Amino acid sequence: WPLHLRMALARLQSCLPGRERELSQLAALFGARADPTLGALYVFGDCGVGKTACVRGLLRELQLPHAYVNCIETHGPRLLFESILNQQARVVPSAANEYTGSGRCDSIPLFLRLLKQRLQAEKEKETFYIVLDQAERLEGSLTSIFLRLQSLVMQNVCVILVGCVEWSRLQRPTDPTPPYTMFFANYDPDTLVRILSLQRPAHVQAEVYEPFLKVVLAVFRNACKDLGEVQHLVRLFFPLYYQPVQSGRVPASNTAALYRLIDPVLKRQACKIYLRETSTAEWLQELQQEQQQHQQQ
């Protein structure tokens, strides 16, 4: 691989621990900027396992021309088509253009014709990537169109669909050849600790932070598997865990004492993590009161 690609991979791998193999596989599938590529790629796995972060991160790091669309946000074909065309033309709808973007597009034939014309007009014949996130929300007929997009426009375009279910649950009998699939497995506990350690406060030592992460994962692992939600829980609970250290009651090196103080609070909250009838601020206040009562006892 060229030096710039190796450097880009190294930067991404440092930001996305545990996804070194997947990033290398994606880079190999992308190839050089003007190389013929796959017509369609389906990346799937549970929520919060780094699918979108790896795909978008690599496209951005390599500065490859692409369009990204979240299928939940584009609730109709027109929004989907126009978003792709606007990004391909590097046009951002604004007051200056009366929020019209690069033009109106509300039908499949018009979308195919415009995309083909614009790709043909590009001086650099580079692969254009279209990323469709939350692909299971895409209409079935549109999925079939995007699977055949490369052959329909006769241009070097690659469609990357990102979803949370296996392809067999999305495939229809009338669909063309299925896309190349790539599976993202769930993170193991050690990798989760590495990822969560990236948000460690600068004033906190790793020897204090990592045991706390292991406690949170041990308590909430079965109830909460989404990485984003776990990161939110870590941000909520760490001030409670670290408060005895800041007040001088417990040395930072005494992780056993810190564990004894926070463990009952975490276990009580694990039972109702998704059943709270209060706001996050009220929940935090309740947690602080519980911890203070536990410390006094």
C-alpha positions as CSV (number, residue, x, y, z in Angstrom):
1,W,0.0,0.0,0.0
2,P,1.2,3.6,-0.7
3,L,2.6,5.6,2.3
4,H,-0.4,7.9,2.5
5,L,-2.8,5.0,2.8
6,R,-0.7,3.3,5.5
7,M,-0.6,6.6,7.4
8,A,-4.4,7.1,7.1
9,L,-5.0,3.6,8.3
10,A,-2.7,4.1,11.3
11,R,-4.5,7.3,12.3
12,L,-7.9,5.7,12.0
13,Q,-6.8,2.6,13.9
14,S,-5.6,4.7,16.8
15,C,-9.0,6.4,16.9
16,L,-11.0,3.2,16.4
17,P,-9.5,0.4,18.6
18,G,-10.5,-3.1,17.8
19,R,-11.3,-2.4,14.1
20,E,-7.9,-2.8,12.6
21,R,-8.9,-5.8,10.5
22,E,-12.1,-4.2,9.3
23,L,-10.4,-1.0,8.3
24,S,-7.7,-2.9,6.4
25,Q,-10.4,-4.9,4.6
26,L,-12.3,-1.8,3.6
27,A,-9.2,-0.1,2.3
28,A,-8.4,-3.2,0.2
29,L,-12.0,-3.2,-1.2
30,F,-11.7,0.5,-2.1
31,G,-8.4,0.1,-3.9
32,A,-6.9,3.0,-5.8
33,R,-9.0,6.1,-6.4
34,A,-9.8,5.3,-10.1
35,D,-9.8,1.5,-9.8
36,P,-13.0,-0.3,-10.7
37,T,-14.8,-1.3,-7.5
38,L,-17.6,-3.4,-6.2
39,G,-21.0,-2.3,-7.3
40,A,-22.5,-2.7,-3.9
41,L,-21.2,-3.5,-0.4
42,Y,-23.4,-4.3,2.7
43,V,-21.8,-3.7,6.1
44,F,-23.8,-5.0,9.0
45,G,-23.6,-5.7,12.7
46,D,-25.3,-4.6,15.9
47,C,-25.7,-0.9,16.8
48,G,-22.7,0.9,18.1
49,V,-20.0,-1.5,16.8
50,G,-18.2,1.1,14.6
51,K,-19.7,0.3,11.1
52,T,-20.5,3.9,10.1
53,A,-17.4,5.3,11.9
54,C,-15.1,3.0,10.0
55,V,-16.7,3.6,6.6
56,R,-17.1,7.4,6.9
57,G,-13.7,7.7,8.6
58,L,-11.9,5.9,5.8
59,L,-13.6,7.8,3.1
60,R,-12.8,11.1,4.8
61,E,-9.2,10.2,5.7
62,L,-8.5,9.2,2.1
63,Q,-10.5,12.2,0.7
64,L,-12.5,10.0,-1.6
65,P,-15.5,11.6,-3.3
66,H,-18.7,10.3,-1.6
67,A,-22.2,11.1,-0.4
68,Y,-23.5,10.0,2.9
69,V,-27.3,9.7,3.6
70,N,-29.1,8.4,6.7
71,C,-32.2,6.7,5.5
72,I,-34.1,7.6,8.6
73,E,-33.7,11.3,8.0
74,T,-34.5,11.1,4.2
75,H,-38.2,10.0,4.5
76,G,-38.9,10.0,0.8
77,P,-37.2,9.3,-2.5
78,R,-36.9,13.0,-3.4
79,L,-34.9,13.9,-0.3
80,L,-32.7,10.8,-0.9
81,F,-32.0,11.6,-4.5
82,E,-31.4,15.3,-4.0
83,S,-29.1,14.7,-1.0
84,I,-26.9,12.5,-3.1
85,L,-26.8,14.8,-6.0
86,N,-26.1,17.8,-3.8
87,Q,-23.2,16.1,-2.2
88,Q,-21.8,14.9,-5.5
89,A,-22.0,18.5,-6.9
90,R,-20.6,19.8,-3.5
91,V,-23.6,22.1,-3.2
92,V,-25.0,22.9,0.2
93,P,-28.6,24.2,0.2
94,S,-28.6,27.7,1.7
95,A,-30.3,31.1,1.6
96,A,-27.9,32.1,-1.2
97,N,-29.5,29.5,-3.5
98,E,-32.9,29.7,-1.9
99,Y,-32.4,26.2,-0.5
100,T,-32.7,24.6,-3.9
101,G,-29.4,22.8,-3.9
102,S,-28.3,21.5,-7.3
103,G,-31.9,21.1,-8.5
104,R,-35.1,19.2,-8.1
105,C,-35.1,15.4,-8.5
106,D,-38.2,13.4,-7.6
107,S,-38.1,10.3,-9.8
108,I,-35.8,7.4,-10.4
109,P,-35.2,7.9,-14.1
110,L,-34.3,11.6,-13.5
111,F,-31.9,10.6,-10.7
112,L,-30.1,8.0,-12.9
113,R,-29.8,10.5,-15.8
114,L,-28.5,13.4,-13.7
115,L,-26.0,11.2,-11.8
116,K,-24.7,9.7,-15.0
117,Q,-24.3,13.1,-16.6
118,R,-22.5,14.6,-13.6
119,L,-20.1,11.6,-13.2
120,Q,-19.3,11.7,-16.9
121,A,-18.5,15.4,-16.6
122,E,-16.0,14.9,-13.9
123,K,-12.4,15.4,-15.1
124,E,-11.0,13.0,-12.6
125,K,-12.6,9.6,-13.2
126,E,-12.5,8.5,-9.6
127,T,-14.9,6.1,-7.9
128,F,-17.9,7.9,-6.4
129,Y,-19.1,6.2,-3.2
130,I,-22.7,6.5,-1.9
131,V,-23.1,5.5,1.8
132,L,-26.7,4.6,2.8
133,D,-26.8,4.3,6.6
134,Q,-29.8,2.5,8.3
135,A,-30.3,0.7,5.0
136,E,-33.1,-1.5,6.4
137,R,-35.3,1.7,6.4
138,L,-34.8,2.0,2.6
139,E,-37.8,1.1,0.5
140,G,-37.5,-2.3,-1.2
141,S,-37.7,-0.9,-4.7
142,L,-35.0,1.7,-4.0
143,T,-32.8,-1.0,-2.6
144,S,-33.0,-2.9,-5.9
145,I,-32.1,0.3,-7.8
146,F,-29.0,1.0,-5.7
147,L,-27.8,-2.6,-5.9
148,R,-27.8,-2.2,-9.7
149,L,-26.7,1.5,-9.8
150,Q,-23.3,0.8,-11.2
151,S,-24.7,-1.0,-14.2
152,L,-27.6,1.4,-14.6
153,V,-25.4,4.6,-14.9
154,M,-22.4,2.8,-16.5
155,Q,-20.0,4.7,-14.2
156,N,-17.5,3.8,-11.5
157,V,-19.8,4.2,-8.6
158,C,-20.0,2.0,-5.4
159,V,-23.0,1.9,-3.1
160,I,-22.2,1.0,0.5
161,L,-25.3,0.0,2.5
162,V,-24.9,0.0,6.3
163,G,-27.4,-1.9,8.4
164,C,-28.1,-3.9,11.6
165,V,-29.6,-7.1,10.2
166,E,-28.4,-9.9,8.0
167,W,-28.8,-9.4,4.3
168,S,-31.2,-12.4,4.0
169,R,-33.7,-10.4,6.0
170,L,-33.6,-7.5,3.4
171,Q,-33.3,-9.5,0.2
172,R,-36.3,-9.8,-2.0
173,P,-36.8,-12.5,-4.7
174,T,-36.6,-10.0,-7.4
175,D,-33.4,-8.4,-6.2
176,P,-30.3,-8.8,-8.4
177,T,-27.1,-10.5,-7.3
178,P,-26.6,-9.8,-3.6
179,P,-23.9,-7.4,-2.5
180,Y,-20.6,-8.3,-1.0
181,T,-21.2,-8.5,2.7
182,M,-19.0,-7.5,5.6
183,F,-19.8,-8.3,9.2
184,F,-18.8,-6.3,12.3
185,A,-18.8,-8.4,15.4
186,N,-19.5,-7.0,18.9
187,Y,-16.6,-5.6,20.9
188,D,-15.1,-7.9,23.5
189,P,-14.7,-6.4,27.1
190,D,-11.0,-5.6,26.7
191,T,-11.6,-3.7,23.5
192,L,-14.5,-1.8,25.1
193,V,-12.1,-0.7,27.9
194,R,-9.6,0.5,25.3
195,I,-12.4,2.5,23.5
196,L,-13.9,4.0,26.6
197,S,-10.4,4.9,27.9
198,L,-10.2,7.4,25.0
199,Q,-12.6,9.7,26.9
200,R,-10.6,9.6,30.2
201,P,-10.3,13.0,31.8
202,A,-6.8,14.5,31.5
203,H,-6.5,14.8,35.3
204,V,-7.4,11.2,36.0
205,Q,-4.8,8.4,35.9
206,A,-5.4,5.3,33.8
207,E,-4.9,3.2,36.9
208,V,-8.0,4.8,38.4
209,Y,-10.1,5.1,35.3
210,E,-9.8,1.6,33.9
211,P,-11.0,-0.3,37.0
212,F,-14.1,1.9,37.0
213,L,-14.7,1.0,33.4
214,K,-14.5,-2.7,34.2
215,V,-17.0,-2.2,37.0
216,V,-19.5,-0.4,34.7
217,L,-19.2,-3.0,32.0
218,A,-19.6,-5.9,34.5
219,V,-22.8,-4.4,35.8
220,F,-24.4,-3.0,32.6
221,R,-23.0,-5.4,30.0
222,N,-26.2,-7.5,29.7
223,A,-28.7,-4.6,30.0
224,C,-26.9,-2.2,27.7
225,K,-24.9,-3.3,24.6
226,D,-24.8,-0.1,22.6
227,L,-21.5,1.6,22.7
228,G,-22.9,5.1,22.7
229,E,-25.2,4.4,25.6
230,V,-22.3,2.8,27.6
231,Q,-20.2,5.9,26.9
232,H,-23.1,8.0,28.3
233,L,-23.3,5.9,31.4
234,V,-19.6,6.3,32.0
235,R,-19.9,10.0,31.8
236,L,-22.8,10.0,34.2
237,F,-21.3,7.6,36.9
238,F,-17.6,8.6,36.9
239,P,-18.1,11.8,38.9
240,L,-19.9,9.7,41.6
241,Y,-17.0,7.2,41.5
242,Y,-14.3,9.8,41.7
243,Q,-16.0,12.1,44.3
244,P,-14.5,10.3,47.4
245,V,-11.0,10.9,45.8
246,Q,-11.7,14.6,45.2
247,S,-13.0,15.1,48.8
248,G,-9.9,13.3,50.2
249,R,-11.9,10.5,51.9
250,V,-10.4,7.7,49.8
251,P,-6.9,7.6,48.1
252,A,-7.0,7.3,44.3
253,S,-4.9,4.1,44.6
254,N,-7.5,2.4,46.8
255,T,-9.6,1.0,44.0
256,A,-11.1,-1.6,46.3
257,A,-12.7,1.1,48.5
258,L,-13.9,3.0,45.5
259,Y,-15.5,-0.2,44.2
260,R,-17.3,-0.9,47.4
261,L,-18.8,2.6,47.4
262,I,-20.0,2.7,43.8
263,D,-21.0,-1.0,43.3
264,P,-24.3,-0.9,45.2
265,V,-25.4,2.3,43.4
266,L,-24.7,0.8,40.0
267,K,-26.5,-2.4,40.7
268,R,-29.6,-0.7,41.9
269,Q,-29.7,1.5,38.8
270,A,-29.0,-1.4,36.4
271,C,-32.5,-2.7,37.2
272,K,-34.2,0.4,36.0
273,I,-31.8,1.9,33.5
274,Y,-34.6,2.1,30.8
275,L,-37.5,2.6,33.2
276,R,-36.7,6.0,34.6
277,E,-39.6,8.4,34.8
278,T,-37.3,11.4,35.6
279,S,-34.8,13.5,33.6
280,T,-31.1,12.7,33.6
281,A,-30.5,15.7,35.9
282,E,-33.0,14.4,38.5
283,W,-31.6,10.9,38.1
284,L,-28.1,12.1,38.9
285,Q,-29.4,14.0,41.9
286,E,-31.0,10.8,43.2
287,L,-27.8,8.9,42.6
288,Q,-25.7,11.4,44.6
289,Q,-28.2,11.2,47.5
290,E,-28.0,7.4,47.4
291,Q,-24.2,7.5,47.4
292,Q,-24.1,9.9,50.3
293,Q,-26.4,7.8,52.4
294,H,-24.3,4.7,51.5
295,Q,-21.1,6.5,52.6
296,Q,-22.7,7.6,55.9
297,Q,-23.7,4.0,56.6
